[in-house]
């Protein structure tokens, strides 16, 4: 019974621990999955926000305030863009006259740039004219209506012109002295293919007028814009600490396009995920790297694993402590039951002995009588029951007692025990088939092993089908002593197998009055086996029941 209590305790610890582990790690898994989903949702929102802003920007048009442009010694504005990439230019300004009576007036100036022809540089300028009520003037560079004039090298040097910029002059002339013209800004309309020094450079502050969304500050990101042929048109350095140069951007575009995929990863000092999104005649290549987010996710994962292990260990320790309290009532009940059986057995031995002795005296005095025979038979039966109860109690109390253990020949012990049962088998018309391995020894209590073998054979003789064979085998397997005892028992059902080792349980209840015994034999056999740190089991297959006992040799 103590073994059953320990088994129940282990089962409780294992089941409760399994539930705790499943719940804790299940919750941690769900939590991490939700965090991953939230992270991906934020990443998708950031992508969508950047792409929306990127698509809304006009990459073929650039507006510059002249007040922010560099001026040369003559006061003209130097625009750091190459005319080679310009389709047209729109000048915005205000022309006014001090006289309100004037019905018409005008003023103008020019755009100047250097053009290389036949290994020579030629200064070219185009005039612009503002008339009354005109606020914008567009100069189309695709027509040939240009005026070209040669200037001295000194004049070119003082103007600050190179092949990579052009000059917007201050006002050259007005129709009247009281007319004034002020230029505010210049809007450049680019060709689809640009020169490398005319690639548009942006940041998120150029895309978001009011404030850069907070979600974009959580990750490093930028994007590049190319035409359908892969030529770079614009670079948005996003929220990177340093601006991406045109050369770096062109290298990135080349590396991405060589992968021939719409999405993937690429390294730019750090690893970035990229996505190519077509948009009209352009394609936007978005690069994104959430270093802080990934680091946070890894930290959360490691914290989850550590806290999961810690909580699991704490709860398992609590379960182990609680298990002692859980089985304590059962253990106490079992102890009281053992004490009661022991006390009752000792208390009953005296009156049963007195009854038996008194019956013998009355029989001698008055002669034999059927009543005396009945009293004697029941007294003997009661004595056997008390003896078996006390024996079972002793085995339970001394389940770990090995004081009587010795090295002995288990083969000789089994053979000696079976000699007595051969005559009983003959009388009950059963045949014994014995297979006893020779010279097998083990460390244990020879008397108790003899008792164990006797219980198995006695049980087989009682419940075996009439005129059938009983097999008993003693072998050594995997350095363990193995007993097997099998017999046919057609009345036994699989449902009864779970109760065979219960105290006072007897199979074939309808015929139990015809069988001698009290249903304690197999319980005693189990106690003997457990005392020898062995295992005993029963199996039923095709109406044949087999008891198997495995014992340690030492």
C-alpha positions, 0 to 999 in steps of 0.5 A: 500500500505504501508503494501505491501511495508513493506511486499516487504521489509521483503521479500527482507531481507528474500530472500537476507539473505537466499542466503547469509547464503546459500552461506557463509555456503556452502563455509565454508562447502566445505572448511572444507570438502576439508581440511578434504580430504587433511588431510586424503590424507596426513594421507594415504600418511604417512601410505603408506610411513611407510608401504613401509619402514616397508616392505622393512626392513629385520626383521630376520637379524640384522647387528651390528658394532663391534666398537660400541659394549661393550668390556670386560676386555679381549678385547672381544666383548659382543653382547646383544642378546640371542643365543636362538633366533639366527639361524646363525651368519655371521662375516665380517672382513679382513685378510691380510699378510705382506708378498706378497709371501704367497699363503695361510694363515688363522686366527681365533677366537671364539664365546662364550655363556652360555647354561643352561643344567640340572640346570647347566650353561655350557660355549660353544664356536664355532670357526670361521676361515678366510682364505686368500681372505675370507671376511665373515664367517657364523656360523650355530647354527642349527648343533651340531658340537660344542665344549663345555668346562667347565670353572671356575665360576671366568672365566665366571664372568670375561668374562661378559657372561650371558644367554642373551648375547654372546661373539665374541672374538678377534683373537685367532690365525693366521697361521703366525706371519705376518698375521693379522685379523680384524673383522668389523661387525657381522650379526645375522640371527634370528629364527622366534620366538625370546626371549623377550630380542632379539626383534628388536628395531628400529626408523624412522632413521633406516628406512629412511637413508637420512632424515625422511619425513616431513609428518611423523613429523606431527603425532605421529606414530609407528609400531610393527611386529609380526609373523603369530602367533602373537609373537612379532619380532620387535618394531619401536618406530617411532617418539615417544619421548620415546622408546617403551619397549618390554613389552609394545609392547607385551601388545599392540599386545595382546590388538589389537589381542583380538579385532579380527579386521584389524583396530580400535582404542586403547589407549596408554596413548593417543588414536591411530588408528591401522591397521594390514597389513599382509606381507609374514610370518609377520604382521605389526601393524601400530599405528598413532595419529595426535594430532596436525592435529586433533587440527588444524582441530578443530581450523579451524572448530571453526574459520569457525563457528565463522567467518561464524556467524560474516559474516552472521550478518554483511551481514544481517545488510548490507542487512537491511540497503540496503533494506531501500534504495531499497524500498525508491523509491517505498515508495516515489512514493506511498507517491506522489501517495497518495498526488496526489489522496488527492490533486486531490480529493479535487480539483475535489470536487469543480467543481463536486459540481458546475456542480451538482448545476448548473445542478439542477438550469438549470433543475428547470429553463428549466424543466427536460431533458435527458441531465440534467439527464445524467449530474447529474448521471455522477456527482453523479458517479464522487462524489462517486469515489472522496469520495472513493478515499479520504476515501482510502487515509485517511485509508492509512494515518491513518493506525496506528491511533487508536484514534477512537477505542472503545470497542463495540458490534461487534455482534450488529454492524454486525446485524444492517449492514446486515438489510439494505442488506436483502432488496437488496438481496430480490430484486436481487433474492439472499438469505442470510444465516446469522450465527451471534454469540451473545454478541461478543465484540472487541476493534476498530472503529465500523463505520469502521467495519460496512463499512467493513461488507458492502463492503463484502456483497455489493461485494457478491450481485454484483458478486454472480451467479443469484438466489444463496445463500450468506453466512455470518458468525460471530464467535470467534475462538482462541480469535479472531473475524472471519468474513466469507462471501462466494458466488458462482461466476462461472465466477471467475478464479484462476488467478484473485484471486491474483488481487482482492485487487488491486486498481481499479481492477474488475473481470468479465471485460466484464461485468464490465459496468453492475456493479456499483462501481470502484474496490476500495471496497476490497482495502478499506476493506483491509485497514480497516483490516490492521488498526485493525491489522487483516488479510483478504484473499480470497479463491476459491473452486468449484466456491465458493469464500470465504472472511475471515477476522480475527481481534484482540479482543483487 
